[in-house]
Amino acid sequence: TPKIMIAEDSRLLADERASNTFSMTAEYIVRKIDAAKLRHFEPQIMKQFTVTTFVARPDERRVKAVDPGIRTAMLTNGVDLSYFEYKDSGREDAMLFAGNLPIFHNAKMAERILRDIFPKIRTERPEMKFWIVGKDPENWLQKLIEKTEGAELFANVSDMRPFYQKAKLFIHPQDVGAGIQNKLLEAMASGCPVVTTPIGASGIEGIINGMHVMVSETDEEFVQTALRLLDDDKERHWLAHNSRQLIEKRYQWQNVFSSLDDIIEGIIPDFFSITTPKHEQIT
């Protein structure tokens, strides 16, 4: 029986990146052990399926590097463009970060911005605000937000759109993880310029640094890039416009549906032309 495994991302890649980053922590030990197990387990499971799909090329390449015989295909995530409407005006002097905050790397990103990036930006722009929007923040993070001047927490909100449409920048200093960042797709669709890392941008097909997003790595790079964009309305608008066009071209849900249809047809030829006879109605 033909079978499709929708893996989305490679947990092996995610845990390898984490174990290279979270040194001298309990998280490091767990990820290091998991990565060692996943090098055997992940390809073994995927070989039981006719094809395994991934949302991003780096994940596909990592699995193929372990076992080139695994059949793979790309099936990325999408954005509802009618829901995440584009807005290019009326934005507040605010930076935004969003995420599921109990997840270790999301909490670490928020902490990094609060401790090492935002205070330096606020020194140059004293009226600047930093919005953290996320689910179930832990007490230590709440306390850090409370004592960081200009930072505001919006926990467990039901609708992210007002934040995407009001902030001037989405700050995303990701250094671990895998797959594709849906929050970046949503921010880009909504016209909120993104400043992220090479890892954050790596899952998005067709993305170009300086055209769709701004890529930074060090804290100082994030500070300088953010300050430049905040001072340059034209560059922010240009990035926002290009980002929306990229999402429209590659990440509309209809494109994803078509890709899934092609994958199904690839393992079951003429699948969609097969007609199912109607059962006789029982009276």
Residue pairs with C-beta under 8 A, 6 or more apart in sequence:
2 50
2 267
2 268
3 48
3 49
3 50
4 49
4 50
4 51
4 52
4 53
4 263
4 264
4 267
5 45
5 46
5 48
5 49
5 51
5 52
5 53
6 52
6 53
6 75
7 46
7 52
7 53
7 54
7 59
8 53
8 54
8 55
8 77
8 179
9 54
9 55
9 56
9 59
9 178
9 179
9 180
10 42
10 54
10 58
10 59
10 60
10 62
10 63
10 178
10 179
11 34
11 38
11 42
11 178
12 35
12 38
12 39
12 42
12 62
12 63
12 66
13 58
13 59
13 62
13 63
13 178
14 176
14 177
14 178
14 179
15 31
15 32
15 34
15 35
15 38
16 35
16 62
17 175
17 176
17 177
17 178
17 199
18 27
18 28
18 31
18 35
18 104
18 105
18 176
18 177
19 28
19 31
19 32
19 35
21 175
21 176
22 28
22 31
22 104
22 108
22 176
27 104
39 66
42 63
42 66
43 63
43 66
43 67
43 70
46 52
46 63
46 67
46 70
47 67
47 69
47 70
49 71
50 71
50 267
51 71
51 72
51 73
51 263
51 266
51 267
52 63
52 70
52 71
52 72
52 73
53 72
53 73
53 74
53 75
53 263
54 60
54 63
54 72
54 73
54 74
54 75
54 179
55 74
55 75
55 76
55 77
55 179
55 180
55 203
56 76
56 178
56 179
56 180
56 202
56 203
56 204
56 205
57 74
57 202
57 203
57 205
58 178
58 202
58 203
59 178
59 179
59 203
60 72
60 74
63 70
63 72
64 70
64 72
73 259
73 263
73 266
74 205
74 259
75 256
75 259
75 260
75 263
76 180
76 205
76 250
76 251
76 256
76 259
77 180
77 182
77 185
77 251
77 256
78 185
78 251
78 252
78 253
78 255
78 256
79 182
79 185
79 186
79 189
79 247
79 251
79 252
79 253
80 253
81 189
81 247
81 248
81 252
83 161
84 161
84 164
84 186
84 189
84 190
85 161
85 165
85 190
86 189
86 190
86 191
86 240
86 244
87 165
87 190
87 191
88 191
88 237
88 240
88 241
90 166
91 165
91 166
91 167
91 168
91 192
92 129
92 166
92 167
92 168
93 125
93 127
93 128
93 129
93 168
93 230
94 128
94 129
94 130
94 131
94 166
94 167
94 168
95 113
95 118
95 121
95 128
95 129
95 130
95 131
95 167
95 168
95 169
95 170
95 171
95 226
96 130
96 131
96 133
96 163
96 164
96 167
96 169
96 170
96 171
96 187
96 192
97 109
97 110
97 113
97 130
97 131
97 132
97 133
97 134
97 170
97 171
97 172
98 132
98 133
98 134
98 160
98 163
98 170
98 183
99 106
99 109
99 110
99 134
99 183
100 106
100 134
100 135
100 136
101 107
101 110
101 132
101 134
101 135
101 136
101 137
101 138
101 141
101 155
102 135
102 136
102 137
102 138
105 174
105 175
105 176
105 177
106 134
107 137
107 138
107 141
109 172
109 173
109 174
110 132
110 134
110 141
111 141
111 144
112 173
112 219
113 130
113 171
113 173
114 130
114 132
114 144
114 145
114 148
114 151
115 144
116 219
117 171
117 173
117 219
117 222
117 223
117 226
118 128
118 130
118 148
118 150
118 151
119 148
120 219
120 223
121 128
121 223
121 226
121 227
121 230
122 128
122 130
122 149
122 150
124 227
125 227
125 230
128 150
128 230
129 150
129 151
129 152
130 148
130 150
130 151
130 152
130 171
131 151
131 152
131 154
131 163
131 167
132 145
132 151
132 152
132 153
132 154
133 154
133 155
133 157
133 160
133 163
134 154
134 155
135 155
135 156
136 155
136 156
137 145
137 153
137 155
142 153
145 151
145 152
145 153
146 153
154 163
157 163
160 183
160 186
161 190
164 170
164 186
164 187
164 190
164 191
164 192
165 190
165 191
165 192
167 192
168 192
168 193
168 229
168 230
168 236
169 192
169 193
169 194
169 195
169 226
169 229
169 230
169 236
170 183
170 184
170 187
170 192
170 193
170 194
170 195
171 195
171 222
171 226
172 181
172 183
172 184
172 194
172 195
172 196
172 197
172 200
173 196
173 197
173 200
173 216
173 219
173 222
174 181
174 196
174 197
174 199
174 200
175 197
175 199
176 199
177 199
178 203
179 203
180 203
180 204
181 196
181 200
181 203
181 204
184 194
184 196
184 200
184 201
184 204
184 213
185 204
185 247
185 251
187 194
187 243
188 194
188 212
188 213
188 240
188 243
188 244
188 246
188 247
189 243
189 244
189 247
189 251
191 240
191 241
191 243
191 244
192 240
193 213
193 214
193 229
193 236
193 239
193 240
193 243
194 212
194 213
194 214
194 239
194 243
195 213
195 214
195 215
195 216
195 222
195 225
195 226
195 229
196 213
196 214
196 215
196 216
197 215
197 216
197 217
198 215
198 217
200 215
201 207
201 209
201 213
201 215
204 212
204 246
205 250
206 212
206 246
206 249
206 250
207 213
207 246
209 215
211 239
211 242
212 239
212 242
212 243
212 246
213 239
213 243
214 225
214 229
214 239
216 222
216 225
228 235
229 235
229 236
229 239
230 236
261 272
264 271
264 272
265 271
265 272
